[in-house]
Amino acid sequence: MDHGLIDILACPICKGPLLHRREQQELVCRGDRLAWPIRDGVPLLRVSDAREISQPELLQMERR
Ligand SMILES: [Zn+2]
C-alpha cells in the first residue's frame, strides 16, 4: 500500500495533520480527539466514520 497517500491526508473537520497509528489502523486528529479507521489501506474520512478518543488514550499517544 502507498503510505505516502496517508501522510498527506488532513483532518476533514479542522484540516489539521492526521497521526497515522499503524498498529490500530487508524488516523487520529489530536485537536478534535477523533480517529478514523483505515480499511484495506483506504482511510475512511467521513465525519460519520470517526470515533471519539478518550483522554487517557490521547495522553498515551502523546507519550510516544
Ligand atoms: Zn481535526
PDB file of the backbone (N, CA, C, O) and the ligand in Angstrom, with CONECT records:
HET     ZN  A 101       1
ATOM      1  N   MET A   1       0.830  -1.202   0.000  1.00  0.00           N
ATOM      2  CA  MET A   1       0.000   0.000   0.000  1.00  0.00           C
ATOM      3  C   MET A   1       0.861   1.247   0.000  1.00  0.00           C
ATOM      4  O   MET A   1       2.027   1.197   0.393  1.00  0.00           O
ATOM      5  N   ASP A   2       0.309   2.346  -0.429  1.00  0.00           N
ATOM      6  CA  ASP A   2       1.063   3.588  -0.577  1.00  0.00           C
ATOM      7  C   ASP A   2       0.944   4.436   0.692  1.00  0.00           C
ATOM      8  O   ASP A   2      -0.070   5.096   0.918  1.00  0.00           O
ATOM      9  N   HIS A   3       1.992   4.406   1.512  1.00  0.00           N
ATOM     10  CA  HIS A   3       1.936   5.170   2.754  1.00  0.00           C
ATOM     11  C   HIS A   3       2.027   6.665   2.501  1.00  0.00           C
ATOM     12  O   HIS A   3       1.614   7.468   3.338  1.00  0.00           O
ATOM     13  N   GLY A   4       2.567   7.040   1.351  1.00  0.00           N
ATOM     14  CA  GLY A   4       2.683   8.455   1.031  1.00  0.00           C
ATOM     15  C   GLY A   4       1.338   9.142   0.993  1.00  0.00           C
ATOM     16  O   GLY A   4       1.221  10.313   1.355  1.00  0.00           O
ATOM     17  N   LEU A   5       0.323   8.421   0.558  1.00  0.00           N
ATOM     18  CA  LEU A   5      -1.011   8.998   0.483  1.00  0.00           C
ATOM     19  C   LEU A   5      -1.510   9.383   1.874  1.00  0.00           C
ATOM     20  O   LEU A   5      -2.038  10.475   2.083  1.00  0.00           O
ATOM     21  N   ILE A   6      -1.329   8.469   2.810  1.00  0.00           N
ATOM     22  CA  ILE A   6      -1.824   8.708   4.156  1.00  0.00           C
ATOM     23  C   ILE A   6      -1.075   9.884   4.802  1.00  0.00           C
ATOM     24  O   ILE A   6      -1.660  10.644   5.573  1.00  0.00           O
ATOM     25  N   ASP A   7       0.206  10.028   4.488  1.00  0.00           N
ATOM     26  CA  ASP A   7       0.993  11.095   5.093  1.00  0.00           C
ATOM     27  C   ASP A   7       0.463  12.487   4.753  1.00  0.00           C
ATOM     28  O   ASP A   7       0.634  13.423   5.535  1.00  0.00           O
ATOM     29  N   ILE A   8      -0.173  12.627   3.603  1.00  0.00           N
ATOM     30  CA  ILE A   8      -0.597  13.972   3.216  1.00  0.00           C
ATOM     31  C   ILE A   8      -2.065  14.249   3.544  1.00  0.00           C
ATOM     32  O   ILE A   8      -2.560  15.343   3.275  1.00  0.00           O
ATOM     33  N   LEU A   9      -2.756  13.282   4.115  1.00  0.00           N
ATOM     34  CA  LEU A   9      -4.162  13.492   4.428  1.00  0.00           C
ATOM     35  C   LEU A   9      -4.327  14.460   5.591  1.00  0.00           C
ATOM     36  O   LEU A   9      -3.541  14.460   6.538  1.00  0.00           O
ATOM     37  N   ALA A  10      -5.361  15.280   5.498  1.00  0.00           N
ATOM     38  CA  ALA A  10      -5.659  16.234   6.554  1.00  0.00           C
ATOM     39  C   ALA A  10      -6.999  15.885   7.193  1.00  0.00           C
ATOM     40  O   ALA A  10      -7.841  15.224   6.584  1.00  0.00           O
ATOM     41  N   CYS A  11      -7.177  16.333   8.405  1.00  0.00           N
ATOM     42  CA  CYS A  11      -8.428  16.117   9.122  1.00  0.00           C
ATOM     43  C   CYS A  11      -9.589  16.736   8.335  1.00  0.00           C
ATOM     44  O   CYS A  11      -9.508  17.896   7.932  1.00  0.00           O
ATOM     45  N   PRO A  12     -10.661  15.978   8.113  1.00  0.00           N
ATOM     46  CA  PRO A  12     -11.796  16.522   7.349  1.00  0.00           C
ATOM     47  C   PRO A  12     -12.548  17.629   8.098  1.00  0.00           C
ATOM     48  O   PRO A  12     -13.343  18.356   7.503  1.00  0.00           O
ATOM     49  N   ILE A  13     -12.296  17.749   9.386  1.00  0.00           N
ATOM     50  CA  ILE A  13     -13.007  18.763  10.170  1.00  0.00           C
ATOM     51  C   ILE A  13     -12.179  20.042  10.306  1.00  0.00           C
ATOM     52  O   ILE A  13     -12.635  21.123   9.936  1.00  0.00           O
ATOM     53  N   CYS A  14     -10.946  19.912  10.846  1.00  0.00           N
ATOM     54  CA  CYS A  14     -10.148  21.113  11.118  1.00  0.00           C
ATOM     55  C   CYS A  14      -9.030  21.314  10.101  1.00  0.00           C
ATOM     56  O   CYS A  14      -8.328  22.324  10.153  1.00  0.00           O
ATOM     57  N   LYS A  15      -8.851  20.365   9.174  1.00  0.00           N
ATOM     58  CA  LYS A  15      -7.800  20.417   8.145  1.00  0.00           C
ATOM     59  C   LYS A  15      -6.390  20.337   8.732  1.00  0.00           C
ATOM     60  O   LYS A  15      -5.404  20.637   8.059  1.00  0.00           O
ATOM     61  N   GLY A  16      -6.317  19.935   9.976  1.00  0.00           N
ATOM     62  CA  GLY A  16      -5.014  19.760  10.622  1.00  0.00           C
ATOM     63  C   GLY A  16      -4.396  18.432  10.230  1.00  0.00           C
ATOM     64  O   GLY A  16      -5.055  17.608   9.596  1.00  0.00           O
ATOM     65  N   PRO A  17      -3.139  18.209  10.597  1.00  0.00           N
ATOM     66  CA  PRO A  17      -2.452  16.960  10.254  1.00  0.00           C
ATOM     67  C   PRO A  17      -3.031  15.775  11.013  1.00  0.00           C
ATOM     68  O   PRO A  17      -3.451  15.908  12.162  1.00  0.00           O
ATOM     69  N   LEU A  18      -3.051  14.623  10.366  1.00  0.00           N
ATOM     70  CA  LEU A  18      -3.529  13.399  11.000  1.00  0.00           C
ATOM     71  C   LEU A  18      -2.350  12.519  11.377  1.00  0.00           C
ATOM     72  O   LEU A  18      -1.376  12.397  10.634  1.00  0.00           O
ATOM     73  N   LEU A  19      -2.460  11.919  12.532  1.00  0.00           N
ATOM     74  CA  LEU A  19      -1.440  10.986  13.003  1.00  0.00           C
ATOM     75  C   LEU A  19      -1.822   9.580  12.566  1.00  0.00           C
ATOM     76  O   LEU A  19      -2.922   9.106  12.854  1.00  0.00           O
ATOM     77  N   HIS A  20      -0.901   8.913  11.863  1.00  0.00           N
ATOM     78  CA  HIS A  20      -1.167   7.553  11.385  1.00  0.00           C
ATOM     79  C   HIS A  20      -0.734   6.549  12.444  1.00  0.00           C
ATOM     80  O   HIS A  20       0.458   6.407  12.719  1.00  0.00           O
ATOM     81  N   ARG A  21      -1.682   5.864  13.028  1.00  0.00           N
ATOM     82  CA  ARG A  21      -1.368   4.808  14.001  1.00  0.00           C
ATOM     83  C   ARG A  21      -1.436   3.483  13.261  1.00  0.00           C
ATOM     84  O   ARG A  21      -2.518   2.955  13.002  1.00  0.00           O
ATOM     85  N   ARG A  22      -0.272   2.958  12.928  1.00  0.00           N
ATOM     86  CA  ARG A  22      -0.240   1.765  12.086  1.00  0.00           C
ATOM     87  C   ARG A  22      -0.810   0.538  12.798  1.00  0.00           C
ATOM     88  O   ARG A  22      -1.535  -0.255  12.197  1.00  0.00           O
ATOM     89  N   GLU A  23      -0.480   0.387  14.071  1.00  0.00           N
ATOM     90  CA  GLU A  23      -0.950  -0.804  14.792  1.00  0.00           C
ATOM     91  C   GLU A  23      -2.476  -0.819  14.887  1.00  0.00           C
ATOM     92  O   GLU A  23      -3.111  -1.867  14.770  1.00  0.00           O
ATOM     93  N   GLN A  24      -3.051   0.376  15.102  1.00  0.00           N
ATOM     94  CA  GLN A  24      -4.506   0.452  15.244  1.00  0.00           C
ATOM     95  C   GLN A  24      -5.204   0.596  13.901  1.00  0.00           C
ATOM     96  O   GLN A  24      -6.429   0.498  13.818  1.00  0.00           O
ATOM     97  N   GLN A  25      -4.423   0.830  12.846  1.00  0.00           N
ATOM     98  CA  GLN A  25      -5.005   1.058  11.520  1.00  0.00           C
ATOM     99  C   GLN A  25      -6.031   2.186  11.565  1.00  0.00           C
ATOM    100  O   GLN A  25      -7.182   2.028  11.157  1.00  0.00           O
ATOM    101  N   GLU A  26      -5.576   3.327  12.074  1.00  0.00           N
ATOM    102  CA  GLU A  26      -6.464   4.473  12.083  1.00  0.00           C
ATOM    103  C   GLU A  26      -5.663   5.768  11.988  1.00  0.00           C
ATOM    104  O   GLU A  26      -4.454   5.797  12.217  1.00  0.00           O
ATOM    105  N   LEU A  27      -6.380   6.835  11.643  1.00  0.00           N
ATOM    106  CA  LEU A  27      -5.800   8.163  11.537  1.00  0.00           C
ATOM    107  C   LEU A  27      -6.415   9.025  12.631  1.00  0.00           C
ATOM    108  O   LEU A  27      -7.632   9.058  12.808  1.00  0.00           O
ATOM    109  N   VAL A  28      -5.543   9.725  13.364  1.00  0.00           N
ATOM    110  CA  VAL A  28      -6.001  10.445  14.548  1.00  0.00           C
ATOM    111  C   VAL A  28      -5.797  11.941  14.383  1.00  0.00           C
ATOM    112  O   VAL A  28      -4.739  12.388  13.941  1.00  0.00           O
ATOM    113  N   CYS A  29      -6.826  12.718  14.746  1.00  0.00           N
ATOM    114  CA  CYS A  29      -6.674  14.163  14.864  1.00  0.00           C
ATOM    115  C   CYS A  29      -6.635  14.487  16.353  1.00  0.00           C
ATOM    116  O   CYS A  29      -7.620  14.298  17.066  1.00  0.00           O
ATOM    117  N   ARG A  30      -5.486  14.977  16.814  1.00  0.00           N
ATOM    118  CA  ARG A  30      -5.351  15.274  18.239  1.00  0.00           C
ATOM    119  C   ARG A  30      -6.235  16.445  18.634  1.00  0.00           C
ATOM    120  O   ARG A  30      -6.813  16.459  19.722  1.00  0.00           O
ATOM    121  N   GLY A  31      -6.339  17.436  17.737  1.00  0.00           N
ATOM    122  CA  GLY A  31      -7.118  18.624  18.052  1.00  0.00           C
ATOM    123  C   GLY A  31      -8.589  18.305  18.295  1.00  0.00           C
ATOM    124  O   GLY A  31      -9.195  18.833  19.227  1.00  0.00           O
ATOM    125  N   ASP A  32      -9.165  17.438  17.456  1.00  0.00           N
ATOM    126  CA  ASP A  32     -10.582  17.099  17.579  1.00  0.00           C
ATOM    127  C   ASP A  32     -10.808  15.875  18.455  1.00  0.00           C
ATOM    128  O   ASP A  32     -11.943  15.552  18.807  1.00  0.00           O
ATOM    129  N   ARG A  33      -9.718  15.196  18.805  1.00  0.00           N
ATOM    130  CA  ARG A  33      -9.813  13.950  19.584  1.00  0.00           C
ATOM    131  C   ARG A  33     -10.715  12.951  18.884  1.00  0.00           C
ATOM    132  O   ARG A  33     -11.604  12.349  19.486  1.00  0.00           O
ATOM    133  N   LEU A  34     -10.456  12.793  17.578  1.00  0.00           N
ATOM    134  CA  LEU A  34     -11.219  11.837  16.781  1.00  0.00           C
ATOM    135  C   LEU A  34     -10.265  10.931  16.021  1.00  0.00           C
ATOM    136  O   LEU A  34      -9.146  11.322  15.689  1.00  0.00           O
ATOM    137  N   ALA A  35     -10.725   9.714  15.751  1.00  0.00           N
ATOM    138  CA  ALA A  35      -9.932   8.765  14.971  1.00  0.00           C
ATOM    139  C   ALA A  35     -10.779   8.198  13.850  1.00  0.00           C
ATOM    140  O   ALA A  35     -11.955   7.884  14.031  1.00  0.00           O
ATOM    141  N   TRP A  36     -10.149   8.072  12.675  1.00  0.00           N
ATOM    142  CA  TRP A  36     -10.828   7.477  11.519  1.00  0.00           C
ATOM    143  C   TRP A  36     -10.185   6.151  11.175  1.00  0.00           C
ATOM    144  O   TRP A  36      -8.961   6.025  11.222  1.00  0.00           O
ATOM    145  N   PRO A  37     -10.993   5.159  10.828  1.00  0.00           N
ATOM    146  CA  PRO A  37     -10.444   3.834  10.510  1.00  0.00           C
ATOM    147  C   PRO A  37      -9.806   3.782   9.129  1.00  0.00           C
ATOM    148  O   PRO A  37     -10.154   4.548   8.230  1.00  0.00           O
ATOM    149  N   ILE A  38      -8.864   2.860   8.987  1.00  0.00           N
ATOM    150  CA  ILE A  38      -8.287   2.550   7.672  1.00  0.00           C
ATOM    151  C   ILE A  38      -8.690   1.122   7.350  1.00  0.00           C
ATOM    152  O   ILE A  38      -8.314   0.187   8.057  1.00  0.00           O
ATOM    153  N   ARG A  39      -9.459   0.959   6.278  1.00  0.00           N
ATOM    154  CA  ARG A  39      -9.927  -0.381   5.897  1.00  0.00           C
ATOM    155  C   ARG A  39      -9.263  -0.779   4.601  1.00  0.00           C
ATOM    156  O   ARG A  39      -9.414  -0.106   3.581  1.00  0.00           O
ATOM    157  N   ASP A  40      -8.517  -1.890   4.642  1.00  0.00           N
ATOM    158  CA  ASP A  40      -7.824  -2.382   3.451  1.00  0.00           C
ATOM    159  C   ASP A  40      -6.952  -1.298   2.831  1.00  0.00           C
ATOM    160  O   ASP A  40      -6.858  -1.190   1.608  1.00  0.00           O
ATOM    161  N   GLY A  41      -6.311  -0.490   3.687  1.00  0.00           N
ATOM    162  CA  GLY A  41      -5.408   0.538   3.199  1.00  0.00           C
ATOM    163  C   GLY A  41      -6.097   1.823   2.768  1.00  0.00           C
ATOM    164  O   GLY A  41      -5.432   2.758   2.322  1.00  0.00           O
ATOM    165  N   VAL A  42      -7.412   1.884   2.892  1.00  0.00           N
ATOM    166  CA  VAL A  42      -8.146   3.079   2.472  1.00  0.00           C
ATOM    167  C   VAL A  42      -8.704   3.798   3.696  1.00  0.00           C
ATOM    168  O   VAL A  42      -9.521   3.240   4.428  1.00  0.00           O
ATOM    169  N   PRO A  43      -8.263   5.036   3.918  1.00  0.00           N
ATOM    170  CA  PRO A  43      -8.793   5.787   5.063  1.00  0.00           C
ATOM    171  C   PRO A  43     -10.243   6.201   4.837  1.00  0.00           C
ATOM    172  O   PRO A  43     -10.588   6.739   3.784  1.00  0.00           O
ATOM    173  N   LEU A  44     -11.078   5.949   5.822  1.00  0.00           N
ATOM    174  CA  LEU A  44     -12.481   6.341   5.745  1.00  0.00           C
ATOM    175  C   LEU A  44     -12.631   7.656   6.504  1.00  0.00           C
ATOM    176  O   LEU A  44     -12.707   7.669   7.733  1.00  0.00           O
ATOM    177  N   LEU A  45     -12.673   8.751   5.769  1.00  0.00           N
ATOM    178  CA  LEU A  45     -12.589  10.066   6.394  1.00  0.00           C
ATOM    179  C   LEU A  45     -13.917  10.820   6.393  1.00  0.00           C
ATOM    180  O   LEU A  45     -13.930  12.051   6.381  1.00  0.00           O
ATOM    181  N   ARG A  46     -15.017  10.103   6.406  1.00  0.00           N
ATOM    182  CA  ARG A  46     -16.280  10.807   6.589  1.00  0.00           C
ATOM    183  C   ARG A  46     -16.457  11.096   8.075  1.00  0.00           C
ATOM    184  O   ARG A  46     -16.001  10.335   8.928  1.00  0.00           O
ATOM    185  N   VAL A  47     -17.118  12.198   8.367  1.00  0.00           N
ATOM    186  CA  VAL A  47     -17.319  12.570   9.768  1.00  0.00           C
ATOM    187  C   VAL A  47     -18.052  11.455  10.515  1.00  0.00           C
ATOM    188  O   VAL A  47     -17.796  11.221  11.696  1.00  0.00           O
ATOM    189  N   SER A  48     -18.957  10.776   9.828  1.00  0.00           N
ATOM    190  CA  SER A  48     -19.739   9.715  10.473  1.00  0.00           C
ATOM    191  C   SER A  48     -18.907   8.471  10.783  1.00  0.00           C
ATOM    192  O   SER A  48     -19.339   7.623  11.564  1.00  0.00           O
ATOM    193  N   ASP A  49     -17.718   8.347  10.182  1.00  0.00           N
ATOM    194  CA  ASP A  49     -16.857   7.194  10.440  1.00  0.00           C
ATOM    195  C   ASP A  49     -15.968   7.393  11.659  1.00  0.00           C
ATOM    196  O   ASP A  49     -15.364   6.440  12.150  1.00  0.00           O
ATOM    197  N   ALA A  50     -15.884   8.619  12.146  1.00  0.00           N
ATOM    198  CA  ALA A  50     -14.943   8.917  13.225  1.00  0.00           C
ATOM    199  C   ALA A  50     -15.405   8.317  14.553  1.00  0.00           C
ATOM    200  O   ALA A  50     -16.597   8.175  14.827  1.00  0.00           O
ATOM    201  N   ARG A  51     -14.408   7.975  15.359  1.00  0.00           N
ATOM    202  CA  ARG A  51     -14.740   7.590  16.730  1.00  0.00           C
ATOM    203  C   ARG A  51     -14.044   8.563  17.672  1.00  0.00           C
ATOM    204  O   ARG A  51     -12.986   9.104  17.351  1.00  0.00           O
ATOM    205  N   GLU A  52     -14.635   8.774  18.813  1.00  0.00           N
ATOM    206  CA  GLU A  52     -14.038   9.683  19.789  1.00  0.00           C
ATOM    207  C   GLU A  52     -12.926   8.984  20.543  1.00  0.00           C
ATOM    208  O   GLU A  52     -13.013   7.798  20.858  1.00  0.00           O
ATOM    209  N   ILE A  53     -11.875   9.745  20.826  1.00  0.00           N
ATOM    210  CA  ILE A  53     -10.744   9.212  21.577  1.00  0.00           C
ATOM    211  C   ILE A  53     -10.845   9.716  23.012  1.00  0.00           C
ATOM    212  O   ILE A  53     -11.050  10.905  23.254  1.00  0.00           O
ATOM    213  N   SER A  54     -10.699   8.801  23.949  1.00  0.00           N
ATOM    214  CA  SER A  54     -10.767   9.187  25.361  1.00  0.00           C
ATOM    215  C   SER A  54      -9.495   9.941  25.761  1.00  0.00           C
ATOM    216  O   SER A  54      -8.450   9.806  25.124  1.00  0.00           O
ATOM    217  N   GLN A  55      -9.603  10.722  26.808  1.00  0.00           N
ATOM    218  CA  GLN A  55      -8.455  11.490  27.289  1.00  0.00           C
ATOM    219  C   GLN A  55      -7.258  10.587  27.640  1.00  0.00           C
ATOM    220  O   GLN A  55      -6.137  10.904  27.242  1.00  0.00           O
ATOM    221  N   PRO A  56      -7.455   9.476  28.370  1.00  0.00           N
ATOM    222  CA  PRO A  56      -6.297   8.606  28.671  1.00  0.00           C
ATOM    223  C   PRO A  56      -5.632   8.078  27.418  1.00  0.00           C
ATOM    224  O   PRO A  56      -4.407   7.967  27.355  1.00  0.00           O
ATOM    225  N   GLU A  57      -6.440   7.750  26.417  1.00  0.00           N
ATOM    226  CA  GLU A  57      -5.892   7.227  25.166  1.00  0.00           C
ATOM    227  C   GLU A  57      -5.058   8.299  24.467  1.00  0.00           C
ATOM    228  O   GLU A  57      -3.999   8.015  23.907  1.00  0.00           O
ATOM    229  N   LEU A  58      -5.548   9.520  24.510  1.00  0.00           N
ATOM    230  CA  LEU A  58      -4.846  10.633  23.884  1.00  0.00           C
ATOM    231  C   LEU A  58      -3.498  10.885  24.564  1.00  0.00           C
ATOM    232  O   LEU A  58      -2.488  11.124  23.901  1.00  0.00           O
ATOM    233  N   LEU A  59      -3.502  10.827  25.877  1.00  0.00           N
ATOM    234  CA  LEU A  59      -2.263  11.046  26.630  1.00  0.00           C
ATOM    235  C   LEU A  59      -1.251   9.947  26.321  1.00  0.00           C
ATOM    236  O   LEU A  59      -0.051  10.205  26.234  1.00  0.00           O
ATOM    237  N   GLN A  60      -1.737   8.735  26.159  1.00  0.00           N
ATOM    238  CA  GLN A  60      -0.860   7.618  25.850  1.00  0.00           C
ATOM    239  C   GLN A  60      -0.175   7.829  24.508  1.00  0.00           C
ATOM    240  O   GLN A  60       1.006   7.521  24.348  1.00  0.00           O
ATOM    241  N   MET A  61      -0.930   8.361  23.537  1.00  0.00           N
ATOM    242  CA  MET A  61      -0.378   8.640  22.214  1.00  0.00           C
ATOM    243  C   MET A  61       0.719   9.686  22.288  1.00  0.00           C
ATOM    244  O   MET A  61       1.747   9.573  21.621  1.00  0.00           O
ATOM    245  N   GLU A  62       0.489  10.706  23.106  1.00  0.00           N
ATOM    246  CA  GLU A  62       1.434  11.824  23.133  1.00  0.00           C
ATOM    247  C   GLU A  62       2.713  11.457  23.866  1.00  0.00           C
ATOM    248  O   GLU A  62       3.722  12.148  23.732  1.00  0.00           O
ATOM    249  N   ARG A  63       2.685  10.394  24.629  1.00  0.00           N
ATOM    250  CA  ARG A  63       3.877   9.961  25.327  1.00  0.00           C
ATOM    251  C   ARG A  63       4.862   9.276  24.396  1.00  0.00           C
ATOM    252  O   ARG A  63       6.036   9.134  24.738  1.00  0.00           O
ATOM    253  N   ARG A  64       4.410   8.852  23.237  1.00  0.00           N
ATOM    254  CA  ARG A  64       5.287   8.140  22.314  1.00  0.00           C
ATOM    255  C   ARG A  64       6.414   9.016  21.808  1.00  0.00           C
ATOM    256  O   ARG A  64       7.242   8.561  21.019  1.00  0.00           O
TER     257      ARG A  64
HETATM  258 ZN    ZN A 101      -9.224  17.815  13.277  1.00  0.00          ZN2+
END
